[in-house]
Amino acid sequence: MKSFCLNLGIICIILCGSCSKEKKEKETIKIGSKKTETTTIKKEASSVPVMLENKGIGPIKSVSFEKNINQTMAAKGEQLFKSKCLACHKASQKFIGPPMAGIYNKRSPEWVMNMIMNPDEMLKKDPVAIALLKAYNNTIMLNQNIPEDEARAMVEWFRTLE
């Protein structure tokens, strides 16, 4: 019995030790199929790539920000965020989902709007969304059928969080 407990303890220690080691391998992600349209990003296996040229998958192809933040739109975006997103996202810290502060240092505004409006397809096909899904314990972002004007207001508010 003592040897069984000893062996079980050793197995537990080995398993715990192997789980805590971070992978140092590089992973390559490709977007597009034509050579001129292909972007390759190398990343650490445990991180999410930064891909500012990625516009995501969905209806939004272009977003133009004015030089100054539209405060009226941003206020509306803040209220929408608080009513629809606060259960999973915090403005400035990791939670169930990623924080919004500094988002435009990592993602394009088009990508952000497409993720808000089209999370189902993004989580299936977009490499950044898939990496985020893995990084946040496979917790999916629910599709709340947010219309373009509401998503646009939220992305305007995200500009105030920089």
Contacts in CASP RR format, 6 or more apart in sequence:
PFRMAT RR
TARGET T0000
AUTHOR 0000-0000-0000
METHOD contacts of the structure
MODEL  1
MKSFCLNLGIICIILCGSCSKEKKEKETIKIGSKKTETTTIKKEASSVPV
MLENKGIGPIKSVSFEKNINQTMAAKGEQLFKSKCLACHKASQKFIGPPM
AGIYNKRSPEWVMNMIMNPDEMLKKDPVAIALLKAYNNTIMLNQNIPEDE
ARAMVEWFRTLE
22 45 0 8 1.000
22 46 0 8 1.000
23 44 0 8 1.000
23 45 0 8 1.000
23 46 0 8 1.000
24 44 0 8 1.000
24 45 0 8 1.000
25 45 0 8 1.000
26 42 0 8 1.000
26 43 0 8 1.000
26 44 0 8 1.000
26 45 0 8 1.000
27 42 0 8 1.000
27 43 0 8 1.000
27 44 0 8 1.000
27 45 0 8 1.000
28 40 0 8 1.000
28 41 0 8 1.000
28 42 0 8 1.000
29 40 0 8 1.000
29 41 0 8 1.000
29 43 0 8 1.000
29 49 0 8 1.000
29 127 0 8 1.000
29 131 0 8 1.000
30 38 0 8 1.000
30 39 0 8 1.000
30 40 0 8 1.000
31 37 0 8 1.000
31 38 0 8 1.000
31 39 0 8 1.000
31 51 0 8 1.000
31 54 0 8 1.000
31 127 0 8 1.000
32 38 0 8 1.000
32 39 0 8 1.000
39 51 0 8 1.000
39 53 0 8 1.000
39 54 0 8 1.000
41 49 0 8 1.000
41 50 0 8 1.000
41 51 0 8 1.000
43 49 0 8 1.000
43 131 0 8 1.000
46 135 0 8 1.000
47 131 0 8 1.000
47 135 0 8 1.000
48 106 0 8 1.000
48 128 0 8 1.000
48 131 0 8 1.000
48 132 0 8 1.000
48 135 0 8 1.000
49 127 0 8 1.000
49 128 0 8 1.000
49 131 0 8 1.000
50 105 0 8 1.000
50 106 0 8 1.000
50 107 0 8 1.000
51 107 0 8 1.000
51 111 0 8 1.000
51 127 0 8 1.000
51 128 0 8 1.000
52 106 0 8 1.000
52 107 0 8 1.000
52 108 0 8 1.000
53 108 0 8 1.000
54 107 0 8 1.000
54 108 0 8 1.000
54 111 0 8 1.000
54 126 0 8 1.000
54 127 0 8 1.000
54 128 0 8 1.000
55 61 0 8 1.000
55 108 0 8 1.000
55 110 0 8 1.000
55 111 0 8 1.000
55 114 0 8 1.000
56 108 0 8 1.000
56 110 0 8 1.000
56 111 0 8 1.000
56 114 0 8 1.000
56 115 0 8 1.000
56 122 0 8 1.000
56 126 0 8 1.000
56 128 0 8 1.000
56 129 0 8 1.000
57 114 0 8 1.000
57 118 0 8 1.000
57 121 0 8 1.000
57 122 0 8 1.000
57 125 0 8 1.000
57 126 0 8 1.000
58 114 0 8 1.000
58 117 0 8 1.000
58 118 0 8 1.000
58 121 0 8 1.000
58 122 0 8 1.000
59 114 0 8 1.000
59 117 0 8 1.000
59 118 0 8 1.000
59 148 0 8 1.000
60 110 0 8 1.000
60 113 0 8 1.000
60 114 0 8 1.000
60 117 0 8 1.000
60 148 0 8 1.000
60 151 0 8 1.000
61 110 0 8 1.000
62 110 0 8 1.000
63 108 0 8 1.000
63 109 0 8 1.000
63 110 0 8 1.000
63 113 0 8 1.000
63 152 0 8 1.000
63 155 0 8 1.000
65 109 0 8 1.000
65 156 0 8 1.000
65 159 0 8 1.000
69 156 0 8 1.000
69 159 0 8 1.000
69 160 0 8 1.000
70 156 0 8 1.000
73 152 0 8 1.000
73 153 0 8 1.000
73 156 0 8 1.000
73 157 0 8 1.000
74 153 0 8 1.000
74 156 0 8 1.000
74 157 0 8 1.000
74 159 0 8 1.000
74 160 0 8 1.000
75 157 0 8 1.000
76 153 0 8 1.000
76 157 0 8 1.000
77 150 0 8 1.000
77 153 0 8 1.000
77 154 0 8 1.000
77 156 0 8 1.000
77 157 0 8 1.000
78 157 0 8 1.000
78 160 0 8 1.000
80 146 0 8 1.000
80 150 0 8 1.000
80 153 0 8 1.000
80 154 0 8 1.000
81 89 0 8 1.000
81 91 0 8 1.000
81 100 0 8 1.000
81 154 0 8 1.000
81 157 0 8 1.000
84 144 0 8 1.000
84 146 0 8 1.000
85 154 0 8 1.000
87 96 0 8 1.000
88 95 0 8 1.000
88 96 0 8 1.000
88 97 0 8 1.000
88 139 0 8 1.000
88 141 0 8 1.000
89 95 0 8 1.000
89 96 0 8 1.000
89 97 0 8 1.000
89 98 0 8 1.000
89 99 0 8 1.000
89 100 0 8 1.000
90 99 0 8 1.000
91 99 0 8 1.000
91 100 0 8 1.000
91 101 0 8 1.000
91 161 0 8 1.000
92 99 0 8 1.000
92 100 0 8 1.000
92 101 0 8 1.000
92 161 0 8 1.000
93 99 0 8 1.000
96 136 0 8 1.000
96 139 0 8 1.000
97 132 0 8 1.000
97 136 0 8 1.000
97 139 0 8 1.000
97 141 0 8 1.000
98 132 0 8 1.000
98 135 0 8 1.000
98 136 0 8 1.000
100 158 0 8 1.000
100 161 0 8 1.000
101 158 0 8 1.000
101 161 0 8 1.000
101 162 0 8 1.000
102 158 0 8 1.000
102 161 0 8 1.000
102 162 0 8 1.000
103 112 0 8 1.000
103 158 0 8 1.000
103 161 0 8 1.000
104 112 0 8 1.000
104 158 0 8 1.000
104 159 0 8 1.000
104 162 0 8 1.000
107 115 0 8 1.000
107 128 0 8 1.000
109 155 0 8 1.000
111 126 0 8 1.000
111 128 0 8 1.000
112 155 0 8 1.000
112 158 0 8 1.000
113 148 0 8 1.000
113 151 0 8 1.000
113 152 0 8 1.000
113 155 0 8 1.000
114 122 0 8 1.000
114 126 0 8 1.000
115 122 0 8 1.000
115 126 0 8 1.000
115 129 0 8 1.000
115 141 0 8 1.000
116 146 0 8 1.000
116 151 0 8 1.000
116 154 0 8 1.000
116 155 0 8 1.000
117 146 0 8 1.000
117 147 0 8 1.000
117 148 0 8 1.000
117 151 0 8 1.000
118 143 0 8 1.000
119 129 0 8 1.000
119 140 0 8 1.000
119 141 0 8 1.000
119 142 0 8 1.000
119 143 0 8 1.000
120 143 0 8 1.000
122 129 0 8 1.000
123 129 0 8 1.000
123 130 0 8 1.000
123 133 0 8 1.000
123 140 0 8 1.000
123 141 0 8 1.000
124 130 0 8 1.000
133 139 0 8 1.000
133 140 0 8 1.000
146 154 0 8 1.000
END
